[in-house]
Amino acid sequence: MPELPSALTRFRAPIGLVIGLLFVLPLSACSSLTDSVMNTVAGKVQLACPPQNILADASRRLTYQPGPGRDLIDIDNEIIVTKVSLVCDSSVDRSTHAGTMKVAVTTYMDAVRGPANKDRKTQIEFFVSVTDRANKVLYREAFTIDVTFAENETRREIASDPVPLILPIQAGQTGKNYRILVGLVINREQLEMNRQDRRPRL
């Protein structure tokens, strides 16, 4: 479980072409009673989860079969990020107001098999990133999910394994000092298609 900022030792070089694309799709934050410090019945200091967003330019990956064809029949698969879910647990000292927050990030996606997909297989690459309030990237890592469609299956909902993070909390900070960003690893052509039209093709 990476701890930030020490997790910078695990920071990966920019993946694909989506590093720094900070135009995001707004999502509601994880459920909480307030955005400030909350005290549970047991007396534990609990902080609200960080805000989370899907990077709009990296929210879809449309993949064509090899070759020049760009018609509907040439589509191998389409992946769309639909939701991000956070589960957070704080460990903060009552006297110093410092500690850590454990965050588990689950990414939900729709995987669609296209007409050109004959082997019923595809591979999804997505990333999880953490930034500070100034949008400085503190952590970024890509993950892979292998998908095999059933014989007559053309669409499947995918949920990633939770990605565990540990965020350091200093006095006066809350989860809102960070932001969780997720997206798909895409190439230049896919990025340009997303910028022109993000509507699903399949």
Secondary structure, 3 states (H helix, E strand, C coil): CCECCHHHHHCCCCCCCCCCCCCEEECCCCCCCCCCCEECCCCCEECCCCCEEEEHHHCEEEEECCCCCCCHHHEEEEEEEEEEEEEEEEEECCCCCCEEEEEEEEEEEEEEECCCCCCCEEEEEEEEEEEECCCCEEEEEEEEEEEECCCCCCEEEEECCCEEEEEEECCCCCHHHEEEEEEECCCHHHHHHHHHCCCCCC
